[in-house]
Amino acid sequence: MTTTTEDRKTLEPLASVVSIVLRLLLGLTTAGLLLSLYRGSWGSRVVCIANETNTLSVPIDGFGSPESGAGADAIARYCADDPGAGLRFLNELGSIPTTLLLLSSLFLLHRLLQGAARDGIYTHRTASGLRLLGWWLLVGSLVVEAAEVTARTALLADLAKPVDFTADIWLELWSTPYLAVFTALGLLTFARITRAGVTMREDLEGVV
């Protein structure tokens, strides 16, 4: 009982913050969905995409001139004032996966912290939870980036006449989620360390 109490104290304030943030985000997401159903529409009424694959040097009179030795670039931004369902779907697909990954990762972290507070930090269950969260974040971040890049490429191809859906454009829009990847690798490493520590403790208790 003392060990569990100490473990619970050790997990604070992370456990409380994760619990509050998860409930807040779930509440906001649910409220947004209900509001969309009430209005009878979903997605943004104005769909826009910036062509980040091509920058142009243009005059910027009225916006301030660059300092000596500096230049100024402009990025074309294409908008559909009255987008159809297909364009709205692509627009939402460019951001929804990140939200889903955030919510699901917070849920797994919340469940991990609850289990650690109840059963103890140095347990096989905690190690398994760390491993699951690590793999979920590693694979999920790459899948989410791929899905969102695909949606942005398709949206750009639909709205920008000179742009086609090609592998070159897709790769130019790709941005590796380094922070998520390294965080996931760290979780997988700590899972192995925790599992090794649990095994060592069990061996010592068996000797005693």
N, C-alpha and C positions, 0 to 999 in steps of 0.2 A: 504493500500500500504506500509506503514511504517513497519507494522508487518511482511508482507511477505518479505520485504527487510532484516529486522533483522533476520528472520528465515533462509533466504538464507545464510547470513553471518555466522550464528551459525553452519550450516551444513558443512562449509569449515574447513579444506581442504579435509575431507572425500569424499564429493561429487565429487570433481575434480579427486582425486586419483582413486576412483572406476571407474569413466568414462574412464580414460586413460587406466587403467589395463584391463578393459573389452574389449575395442577396440583392445588393443595389443594382448590379448589372442585369440580373435576371428580371428584376422589377421593371427597369427601364426598357428592356427588350420586349417584355410582355406588354407593357403599356404602348410601345410603338406599334406592335402587331395589332393590338385591339383598335388603336386609332386608325390604322390603315383599313381595317375591316369596316369600321364605322363610316369612313369617308367613301368606301366602295372603290378604292384605288390603292395601288401599291407602287413603290418606286418613285423616283424623282420625276417631276413634270418637265424638267429641263435637263437634258443629258449632254455633258460636255466631256471632251477628251483633249489633252494637250499632246502634240506631236513632239515628244522628247527625243526622237531619233534624228531631228534635223533642226538646227538653229540658223538664223539668218542675221546678218549685220544690217541694221536698218537705221534710218535717221530717228532720233529721239527728241526732236524739238518739242519743248513744252514739258519734258519730263526731267530735264537736267542733263547737262553734258558730262561725259566721263572725264576724269582727271587726265592730265597729260601722260601718255604712255599706256593708258587703259582703253579698252574697247567696250562695246555694248552689243549684246545679242538679244534676239527676240525669238520666242517659241510660239508657233501657230497653235491656236486653240479652236477646236471645231465644236459647234453646239447644234443640237437638234431641238428646236423650240417645241415641236409637237411630236415627240418620239412615240413609236409604236411599242407593242408589248415586247418585241424582240430586242429592241435597243434598251428598253428599261431593264430587261432581264440581264443583258450583258453589263449594264452599268452597275446593277446591284451585285452581280457576280464578281465585280472588281473589288468589292470591299467586304461582303458578307462572310466569306471563308475565314478572314482574319478574326472577325468577331466570334465565329463559332469555335475557332481554335482557342481563343482567349478564354471563353466560357468553359469549354471542356477541360482545358488545362487547369483552370482555377478549381473546377469541381474535383479533379483527380488530386490536386494538391490539398484541397480541403479534406477529402476522405483520408489521404495519407496522414495528415496532421491529427485528425480525429483518432485514427487507429493507433498512432504513436502515443497520443496522450492517454489512451485507454489501456493499451497493452504494454507500453514501454517503447523507448526509442530503439534500443539495441535488440531487435527481434528480426526473425526472418520475414515477417509480414512487412515491417518497415522497409527492409532491403528490397523486397518484391515491389512495394509501392514506388520506391525511388526508381527502380528499373523500368516499371511501366510508364511512369511519368517521363522519364528520359527518352524512351523510344517513341512515345506519343508526340513529344515536342520535336524530336529530330525528324521523324517521318512526316508529321503533320505540317511543320513549317515549310518543308520542301514541296509537299503536295499543294498547300495553300498558295505558295508563291507561283507554282506552275499554273494553277487554275486562274489566279487573278491576272497573270501575264497573258494567258490565252484569251481571257475576256477583254482585256485592254487592247490587245492586238486586233481582235475581231471588231471591236468597236471603232478603233481607228481606221481599219480598212473600210468600214461601212460609211464613216463620216468624211474621211479625207480621200478625195478622188485620186490623187497620185500615189496613194499607199495601198499595197496589196498585202494579204495575209501570207507572209513568207517566214521561213525559218530565220532569216537575217533580222527582220523586224522583231520577231519574238525574242531572239537572243539579245538584241539591243535594249529591250524593255526589261529583261530579266535582271533581278537584283538579289544576289544570294543573301539569305537571312543569317548572316554570320553570328549575331548575338544569340539567336535562338539555337543555332547549331552548337555553338560552344557551351551554352548553358545545358543543353541536352547531354553533351559529352561529359560535362562535369557531374551531372546527376547519375549517369551510368557508372562513372568512376566511384562516386560516393556510395552507390549501391553495392559495388564489389567490396569496398572497404568495410561497409557496415556488415555485409554478410560474413566476411572474414573475421571481423571482431566478434560477431555472435558465435561463430563456430569455435573460436578460441576460448571464449568464455564458457561455452558448454563443455569443452574438453577439460578446462580447469576445474569446473564444478564436479565433473566426473571423477577427477583425480582426488579431490578433497572428499 
